[in-house]
Amino acid sequence: MPAHASTAPSRRAFLTGRVARPDTEFRPPWTDEARVQAHCTSCRACVDSCPEHIIEFDSRDRPRINFRGSECTFCAACAEACPEPVFDLEQPAPWPVSVEITGSCLNAAGIACQLCTDICDPRALRMDLSVRPVGAIRVDAGACTGCGACLSTCPNNAIAITDPRQQRTSA
């Protein structure tokens, strides 16, 4: 089998337009894709300085966020350790990242759960008890910092992190 065969879409997927697209890369706070592409030298200073160990390198040796059970505390250690102008601490907010609750939330199935609201420090996730039978989780996008603390607590992976700068276009 050729080396490229495992990454190529099947004929059926290609013809039906159901080609899997790679997940978006979430860059560290205070930076974006353009700054990373223009200035990152892959020195690993940001990765090594992150006390939460949520920064890793992608397949192109560029920093990305992988929350894997932890959250961003916005300590700015990554930005301070970087010797290049990859990070901009003058931005009004670390990033425009927010979360959304997907249809696989246990509350939508009638199973009461609010683990994500319990761990959300800025109280961006709130239980709306007006939705029957057990309520629904509502996101206050203005309060959400995108720290990622809620991601690992969700037993059904019903929380998705979104970055408006990385809107995919549908084919």
C-alpha positions, 0 to 999 in steps of 0.5 A: 500500500502506498504511503499516502493511501492511508491519508487519502479519502475513500472514493465514496467519501470523496464523491459524497463530499464527506471528506474528514477535515483535520481539527482546528489548531488552537494556538496559545493565548495572546497569539494567532495563526498568522503570528505563529506562522510569521515568527515561531522558530520552534524553540519550545520555550513556550512548551517548556514554560507552561506550568499546566503542560497544555502547550504542545507542538503540532505536526509542523512544530508549531505550538498548540493547546491541548487541554487534556485534563487541565486548563489555561490559567492565563499566567503568561509564562508562555508569552514571557518565555518566547524570545520571538514576537509570537505573543502580544500581551497588549491584546485586550483579551488573551483570545476570543475562544469560547465554549458551546454545549453540543446536543450530546449533553446529558441534560438533553437526554433527561439526565441531570448533570451540571459538573461543568457549571461547578468547575467554571470559575467565571460562572460562564456556564449556568444551569437553566432550570426553566428547560424541562425535564432537568434543565439545560446548560447555558453559556454566557459567551461574554463571561467565558474566558475559554480556559478549558476547565469544563472540557475534562469534567464533562462525562459525555464530551458535550462541550466544544471549544470554538474560536471565531477566527477559525471558522471552517468553510463547508465544501 
